[in-house]
Amino acid sequence: VQLQAFGGGLVQPGDSLRLSCAASGRTFSNYGMGWFRQPPGKEREFVAAISWSGSGTYYAASVKGRFTISRDNAKNTVYLQMNSLKPEDTAVYYCAARQGGYSSSPDWYHYWGQGTQVTVSS
């Protein structure tokens, strides 16, 4: 499956942004999806994950209550709605996929998108 993440940009603290990840090539609805991010100079870290049906979601503690992951299998797209953005949310955001369940471990995923930059700054 091929993944393309987009929707990043430069926003101010407190703003909202929605990232999208479009998938192609396989049956998207069979895949668990995850969002990860890599802040400048740091390791890649887990943000959120969602099951193939959308009924199961999981969030990193740092974003829980501010970010929402969702998916539209008819559009082969997974979303990350980010509210109340903080400067520490600045990172390159990646989407990832693997057939089956979902996980917070980047090693579990087989497919990765190219990343989209999110910068939160006043």
N, C-alpha and C positions, 0 to 999 in steps of 0.2 A: 504494500500500500504506500502511496506517495502522500506526503503531508505538506501543507503550505500554511504557515502561520502569518497573520497580518492583523493590522489594527493598532500597532504601537504608535507612540508619539511622545511629544513633550507636553506635560500638563503640570498644573500647579498643585501644591498640597491641598487635599480636600476634594479634588476633582474626581471624576469618574471616567473610566475608559472600558471599552469592550474589545477583547481580543477574539479573533475567530481562527479556526484551524479547519481548512478544507481538505478532505481526504478523497483520494481517487485510486482506482486500480483493483480494489477488492471489495468484498461485501462489508461495508463500513459498520453495519449494525452488529456484526459478530465481534467487534473489537472493543476492549476496554481502552479508555483514553486517559492521558494524564497531562498536566501542565507542570513544567519545571521552569526555574529561572536561574540565571547565573549573574550575580552582582559583580561589579568591577573588582577584579583581583581576588575573587572568592570562588569556591567550588559551586557546582550546580546543586540546586536544592529543590526539594519537592514543594509544590504549591497546592495542587488539587488533583483529584482523580474521579472518574465516573465509570460506572459499569456499562456494559453494552446496551442495556435497556434504559439506562438513566435513573433507575430506581435506587441505585447505591452511589453515594458520594462520600468523599473523604477529603479533609482539608488539613493543611499545616496549621499549627496553633497561631502562627504569626498573621494569618490571613482570615481565619475563621470569623465569621460575622461581618466581614467586609467584602469578601470575594464570593462569587457564586459560579460554579461550573454547571453547564447544561449542554444538551446535545439535541440536534434535530437529525434523526436518521434519514428522513426523507430528503434532506439537503446535504447529507454526508458532511456535516459540520458540527464541531464542538466549539463552545463559547466559554469565555472567562470574563464575567462581568466584575469589574474591579471598582469598588466605591471607596470613598474616604482615603484616597491614595496618600501615602507618606513618602518622604524622600528615601527611606530605606527600602521602598518597593522598586527603586531604580535597578533595572537589570535587563538582560536579554531574556526574553520569554520563549520557551520552546514547548511544542506539543509533541506527544509521543503516543504510540499505539502498540497494542499486542492483542492477538486473538485470545479470548477467554475473559478472565476477571479483570481486576485492576490492582494497582500496587503503588506504594509511595517510594519504592526503590527504582532508581533510574536503570539499574542493571536488568530489571525484569522486562523492560520494553524492547521491542525489536525494531521499531520504525520511529524515525525522528524527523520533524520539520526543521527548517533552516533557521528559525528564530526571528523574533521581532523585538526591536528596542523600545523599552518604556523608560522614560526619564521623568522623574517627579522633582520639580525644582521651582522655586519662586524667583 
